[in-house]
């Protein structure tokens, strides 16, 4: 038993080091482009952008926590921070499964069955995608008419979020993966789904200033600046998620963001805003991972339960 626990800890450490390595590589590889973009902005614009991203990620985390609690595994905030923020570093590793794998492994420490963690992450991602497309459709009407194929996903996602359809879909996915299904009853109440949707839309709105401040610093102006900032990032994120073969949407997100910002910024300045957006999200992910790790340990280290189980 002790040997298995040590192997599990070693695997987690290796995965974390690999994720941080890829994250650092991305920053170093683009350091010249990043430095050039940052040099064009004021410190208050950069600071406000970073705080906006930190706040937005925090709200999105509460949306996922709502989903997980609705499925039967409520977590205290410290445990939520540890599982979500540390696990999300896996998205920087090439491939589409590492964030899932990391969160499923970390969830074991808090008595969350892997299949339930898989279901909650999948559902939260589906809610985020649907809300992102809805926000983009409302704020970027002209741009979204050219991306009608993405708009077509909104009613499909809405149907999939019905509790009965959701239960069937997740159980089917688990059977295909040769995993035990979650059960035949409703996995999530309609009230929990609506709360998760409300929190997610709030998260997209909170993300808005992270682009608005650099855009204004670069000379953009107009009453529609905030809606464009909100919708542009929502559309760019959705495009990056659809392109699952690229880790964390790198490259794809920036290209979509430049196109979405075209009504208010020319391509060179829009690219600066896109680069700053990427840097702020990378720094925020790293910051939240550190906070989540420390918060999780202070609120009740998982290692205490592991040692207790070994001794008994």
C-alpha positions in Angstrom: 0.0 0.0 0.0 2.8 2.4 0.9 4.6 1.6 -2.3 1.5 2.4 -4.3 1.0 5.7 -2.6 4.6 6.7 -3.2 4.3 5.8 -6.9 1.2 7.9 -7.1 2.9 10.9 -5.5 5.9 10.5 -7.8 3.6 10.4 -10.9 1.9 13.6 -9.7 5.2 15.4 -9.2 6.4 14.3 -12.7 3.2 15.4 -14.3 3.4 18.8 -12.5 7.0 19.3 -13.6 6.2 18.4 -17.2 3.2 20.8 -17.2 5.3 23.7 -15.7 8.1 22.9 -18.2 5.8 23.2 -21.2 4.3 26.4 -19.7 7.7 27.9 -19.2 8.8 26.8 -22.6 5.9 28.6 -24.2 6.8 31.8 -22.4 10.5 31.6 -23.2 10.0 30.6 -26.9 7.9 33.8 -27.4 9.8 36.1 -25.1 10.8 38.6 -27.8 7.2 38.9 -29.1 5.9 39.1 -25.5 8.5 41.7 -24.5 7.6 43.8 -27.6 3.9 43.7 -26.8 4.2 44.4 -23.1 6.5 47.4 -23.8 3.7 49.1 -25.6 1.4 49.1 -22.6 1.3 50.9 -19.3 1.8 49.1 -16.0 -1.8 49.9 -14.8 -3.2 48.4 -18.0 -1.1 45.2 -17.5 -1.9 45.0 -13.8 -5.6 45.5 -14.4 -5.6 42.9 -17.2 -3.9 40.3 -14.8 -6.4 41.0 -12.0 -9.3 40.6 -14.4 -8.1 37.2 -15.5 -7.5 36.1 -12.0 -11.0 37.1 -11.0 -12.6 35.5 -14.1 -10.8 32.2 -13.5 -12.0 32.3 -9.9 -15.7 32.7 -11.0 -15.3 29.9 -13.6 -13.9 27.6 -10.8 -17.1 28.3 -8.8 -19.2 27.2 -11.8 -17.3 23.9 -12.0 -17.6 23.5 -8.2 -21.4 23.9 -8.6 -21.5 21.2 -11.2 -19.5 18.8 -9.0 -21.6 19.5 -5.9 -24.8 19.0 -7.9 -23.4 15.5 -9.0 -23.0 14.5 -5.3 -19.4 15.5 -4.5 -19.4 18.9 -2.7 -15.9 20.2 -2.0 -14.7 22.9 0.4 -13.0 25.9 -1.3 -9.5 24.8 -0.3 -10.0 21.3 -1.8 -11.7 22.9 -4.9 -8.7 25.1 -5.4 -6.2 22.3 -5.1 -8.0 19.9 -7.5 -9.0 22.5 -10.1 -6.0 24.9 -10.3 -3.3 22.3 -10.0 -5.1 19.9 -12.3 -5.6 22.6 -15.0 -1.8 22.9 -15.5 -2.2 19.6 -17.5 -3.8 21.6 -20.4 -0.3 23.0 -21.2 0.9 19.4 -22.0 0.3 18.5 -25.7 -2.8 16.3 -25.9 -6.4 16.7 -24.7 -6.4 14.3 -21.7 -3.8 15.6 -19.2 -6.0 18.1 -17.4 -8.7 15.4 -17.1 -6.2 12.9 -15.9 -4.7 15.2 -13.3 -8.0 16.3 -11.9 -9.3 12.7 -11.7 -6.1 11.7 -9.8 -6.3 14.7 -7.4 -10.0 14.1 -6.9 -9.3 10.7 -5.4 -7.8 12.4 -2.4 -11.1 14.0 -1.7 -13.2 10.9 -2.3 -14.5 12.0 -5.7 -14.9 9.0 -8.0 -12.9 9.4 -11.2 -16.0 8.9 -13.3 -17.8 11.7 -11.5 -14.8 14.0 -11.9 -14.7 13.2 -15.6 -18.4 14.0 -15.8 -18.1 17.3 -14.0 -15.2 18.5 -16.0 -16.9 17.5 -19.3 -20.1 19.2 -18.3 -18.4 22.4 -17.1 -16.5 22.5 -20.4 -19.8 22.1 -22.3 -21.5 24.9 -20.3 -18.5 27.1 -20.9 -18.5 26.5 -24.6 -22.3 27.1 -24.9 -22.1 30.3 -22.8 -19.0 31.6 -24.7 -20.8 31.2 -28.0 -24.0 32.8 -26.7 -22.0 35.8 -25.3 -20.1 36.1 -28.6 -23.4 36.0 -30.6 -24.8 38.8 -28.5 -21.8 41.1 -28.5 -20.3 40.4 -31.9 -23.3 40.1 -34.2 -21.5 41.0 -37.5 -18.5 38.8 -36.8 -20.6 35.8 -35.7 -22.6 35.9 -39.0 -19.4 34.8 -40.6 -19.0 32.0 -38.1 -22.5 30.6 -38.5 -21.2 27.0 -38.0 -20.3 27.9 -34.4 -23.7 29.5 -33.8 -25.3 26.3 -34.9 -23.7 24.6 -31.8 -25.7 26.8 -29.4 -29.1 25.0 -29.7 -27.3 21.6 -29.7 -25.5 22.4 -26.5 -28.7 23.7 -24.9 -30.4 20.4 -25.7 -27.4 18.5 -24.3 -27.7 20.4 -21.0 -31.2 19.0 -20.3 -30.7 16.7 -17.3 -32.1 13.6 -19.0 -30.1 14.1 -22.2 -27.0 14.9 -20.1 -27.3 11.7 -18.1 -27.6 9.6 -21.2 -24.7 11.3 -22.9 -22.3 11.0 -20.1 -23.1 7.4 -19.4 -22.7 6.6 -23.1 -19.3 8.3 -23.1 -18.2 6.3 -20.0 -19.4 3.0 -21.6 -17.4 3.7 -24.7 -14.4 4.4 -22.5 -15.2 1.0 -20.8 -15.8 2.7 -17.5 -18.6 2.2 -15.0 -21.6 4.5 -15.8 -22.6 7.2 -13.3 -26.2 5.8 -12.8 -29.6 6.0 -14.4 -31.1 8.8 -12.2 -30.6 12.4 -13.1 -27.0 13.4 -12.5 -27.7 17.1 -12.1 -30.8 19.1 -11.3 -32.0 21.8 -13.6 -31.4 24.3 -10.8 -27.7 23.3 -10.6 -27.4 23.6 -14.4 -28.9 27.1 -14.3 -26.6 28.2 -11.5 -23.6 26.9 -13.4 -24.7 28.8 -16.5 -25.2 32.0 -14.5 -21.8 31.8 -13.0 -20.2 30.9 -16.3 -21.7 33.9 -18.1 -20.6 36.1 -15.1 -17.1 34.7 -15.6 -17.1 35.7 -19.3 -18.2 39.2 -18.3 -15.4 39.5 -15.7 -12.8 38.5 -18.3 -13.8 41.6 -20.4 -11.4 44.1 -18.7 -8.4 42.0 -19.4 -8.8 42.9 -23.1 -10.5 46.3 -22.6 -7.6 47.9 -20.8 -4.9 46.9 -23.3 -7.3 47.9 -26.2 -7.8 51.3 -24.7 -4.1 51.7 -24.0 -3.5 50.9 -27.7 -5.8 53.7 -28.9 -9.1 51.9 -29.3 -12.2 53.9 -28.3 -16.0 53.8 -28.5 -19.1 52.8 -26.5 -18.9 49.3 -27.9 -15.4 48.6 -26.6 -16.4 46.5 -23.6 -18.9 44.3 -25.4 -16.3 43.7 -28.2 -13.7 42.8 -25.5 -16.0 40.3 -23.9 -17.2 38.8 -27.1 -13.8 38.6 -28.8 -12.2 36.6 -26.0 -15.3 34.3 -25.7 -15.2 33.6 -29.4 -11.4 33.1 -29.4 -11.6 30.7 -26.5 -14.4 28.7 -28.1 -12.4 28.5 -31.3 -9.4 27.2 -29.3 -11.5 24.6 -27.6 -12.9 23.3 -30.8 -9.4 22.9 -32.1 -8.5 20.3 -29.5 -5.2 19.2 -31.0 -3.5 22.4 -29.9 -2.5 22.6 -26.2 -4.5 25.3 -24.5 -5.6 26.7 -27.9 -2.1 28.2 -28.5 -1.9 30.1 -31.8 -5.5 29.4 -32.8 -6.9 31.6 -30.0 -4.6 34.5 -30.9 -5.6 34.3 -34.6 -9.3 34.3 -33.8 -8.8 37.1 -31.3 -7.2 39.3 -34.0 -10.1 38.7 -36.3 -12.7 39.4 -33.6 -11.0 42.7 -32.7 -10.9 44.0 -36.3 -13.8 46.4 -35.8 -11.8 48.4 -33.2 -8.1 47.7 -33.8 -5.9 47.1 -36.8 -4.1 43.8 -37.1 -0.7 44.9 -35.6 -2.3 46.4 -32.5 -4.9 43.5 -32.2 -2.0 41.1 -32.2 -0.4 43.0 -29.3 -3.6 42.6 -27.3 -3.8 38.9 -28.2 -0.2 38.3 -27.0 -0.9 40.1 -23.8 -4.1 38.1 -23.3 -2.1 34.8 -23.7 0.6 36.0 -21.2 -1.9 37.1 -18.6 -3.8 33.8 -18.7 -0.5 31.8 -18.5 0.6 33.9 -15.5 -2.8 33.6 -13.9 -2.9 29.8 -14.3 0.5 29.5 -12.7 -0.5 31.9 -9.9 -3.8 30.1 -9.2 -2.0 26.7 -9.2 0.4 27.9 -6.5 -2.5 29.4 -4.5 -4.5 26.2 -4.9 -1.6 24.0 -3.8 -0.9 26.0 -0.7 -4.6 26.5 0.1 -5.3 22.8 -0.3 -2.5 21.9 2.1 -3.5 24.5 4.7 -7.1 23.5 4.6 -6.3 19.8 5.1 -3.5 18.0 3.3 -4.5 14.9 1.4 -1.3 13.4 2.7 -2.9 13.1 6.2 -5.6 10.9 4.9 -3.2 8.8 3.0 -0.9 8.3 6.0 -3.9 7.4 8.1 -5.1 4.8 5.6 -1.6 3.3 5.5 -1.3 3.0 9.3 -4.7 1.3 9.6 
